[in-house]
């Protein structure tokens, strides 16, 4: 697992992680999740990279969220000039 992901909680239904991305940094998200729920803790722009989503950036505003359904080996890249903080919940 990528060291940028810090596990917060684990249950039979999934795992929750804290994610801190520096400018230009890319992180592979947890594999084998049926869905990923991403919550923005700070403002910024991240790009999800997976086959089921277009390559458009996701503008993060504190409190925004996005569900990445059935991700195919997903990753996120920080496209902004500052650090982006996220919570990622990997649903089994």
Secondary structure, DSSP 8 states (H G I E B T S, - for coil): --TTEEEEEEETTEEEEEEEE-TT-EEE--SS-SEEEEEESS-EEEEEE-TTS-S-EEEE-TT-EEEEET-SS-EEEE-SSS-EEEEEEEE-
